[in-house]
């Protein structure tokens, strides 16, 4: 009954704003499957439209959008690093969501995109696989040679979240140079994968002891009874919104706008909280199982700097991989 009420309320809100459209909405997304399973059916029932989901990593989605720029095939990109959008403005169209005035402080970071969740970077640790070594509690600790080949991470040139992690380390120390030296040590200990979703799974399954991942991805394994814990780096971490945006030339732009409006609605954001991510609305609380956000040390992640320097930093990351892997 609560779900039906939420859907009815969302449908009324969409009708009131004139956002209801006809046809299918095609969505390119890097969001974890549990968000798709929870939210796509709710939107379909609220709007009367069908959602066609294309799921891939943010790098692959960007390549697809670039190739299709002359004849766009999708309406919305959903849940990617905001720098992907800010760094490729010709592929997207600015749209202000209906309830953008309900965003919490600091969540609105660009006119091109609307935040979907507040993404927090953390470590997932399987202490039983540390062979008696201490649980690392800082970025600097991950650079310690004692953790060689024990740390799971996605590639920063393929994963939006892994790029945020790289940019976070560069911002967490006194200078970019100091952060880069720390990251080189970390990268020497990393076992890299193409998929960010694989990172916490490897740790939960005991293949590796430590993972650098999203807080909500780690939480799913903790709540599932896995032998893992969440650790927040002491120097500070990124608390950064991920992005959803209207694609320029979208075949169903009205449907895309309705999709964005729904994901920012109270009903959509309550599902965000239930799935373990931080809502971006000021009037929706985080899940109680998470450490209160006020107790998580924020590095003060500078998304604009990360966007402006993305091309340079990704090339630098590739060069470092060749040196240390």
C-alpha positions, 0 to 999 in steps of 0.5 A, a space after each residue: 500500500 505504501 508503494 502504491 501511495 508513493 507511485 500515485 503521489 509521484 504520478 500526480 506530481 509529474 502531471 502537475 508539472 506537465 512532465 508526463 510524456 508519451 513513448 519510451 525513455 531510453 536511459 544510459 546508466 552506470 548505476 548498480 542493478 539494485 537501483 534499476 530494479 527498485 526505481 525503474 518500475 516505480 517510474 514506469 507506473 508513475 509516468 505510464 512510460 516504459 524505460 529502456 535501460 542500457 547499463 555500462 561503465 561511464 567510460 563506455 557510455 561516454 564513448 557511445 554518446 560521442 559516437 551517437 552525437 549526430 543522431 542521439 539514441 538515448 534521452 538521459 544519462 543516469 548516475 555517472 561522475 559529474 565530471 563526465 558531463 561537465 567535461 563533455 558539455 556538447 553532448 548534454 542539455 541543461 535542465 533544472 529539475 522540478 524540485 531542485 530547490 529541495 537539494 541539500 547544501 553543496 549538492 548543486 554543482 553544475 547547471 548541466 546536471 542534476 544530482 541523484 545521490 551523494 556518493 561517499 568513497 570508502 574502503 571495504 576490508 576483509 580482516 580475515 584476509 589481512 594475514 595479521 596486518 593492521 586494518 588500513 585506516 588512511 589513504 597513506 596506509 594503502 601505499 604501504 608495501 605490506 599490502 602489495 597485491 592485496 587491494 582491489 580497485 577499478 581502473 580510473 580510465 574506465 570507471 567514473 567512481 575510480 577517477 573520483 577516488 584518484 582525484 580525491 587522493 590528489 586533493 587530500 594532501 598538502 599538494 597535488 604532488 604529495 597526493 600523487 606520490 601517495 597514489 603511486 604507492 597505492 597503485 603499486 599495491 592495486 589489483 586492477 579490474 575494469 568494473 567498479 562493481 567487481 571491487 567489493 565482490 572480490 573482497 567479500 569473496 576473500 580473493 583480496 583483503 581490501 577494496 577502494 569502493 563506494 560506501 553503498 556497495 560496501 554496505 550491501 555486503 555488510 548487510 548481507 552478512 559478509 565478512 567485511 567492514 567499512 572504513 573511512 580514510 582518516 585524511 578525508 574522503 569524497 562526499 560527491 553527488 553523482 549526476 543525471 542529465 538530459 542528452 542533447 537532441 534526445 528523441 524523447 526529451 520530455 520523457 527524459 525530463 520526467 525521469 530526472 524529476 522522478 529520481 529527485 522526488 521524495 519517493 525516488 530519494 527515499 528509495 535511494 536511502 533504502 538502497 544505502 546511498 545518501 539522498 541529495 534532498 534536504 528533507 530525506 534522511 540517510 539509512 540508519 545503518 550508515 555512519 552519520 555524514 557529520 562523522 565522516 571526514 570530508 576532503 572537501 572534494 572539488 568537482 570542478 577541479 576534477 572536471 577541468 583536469 580530467 583529461 590530464 589526470 587520466 593520461 597521468 594515471 595511464 602513465 603511472 600504471 605503465 611504471 608501477 603495475 
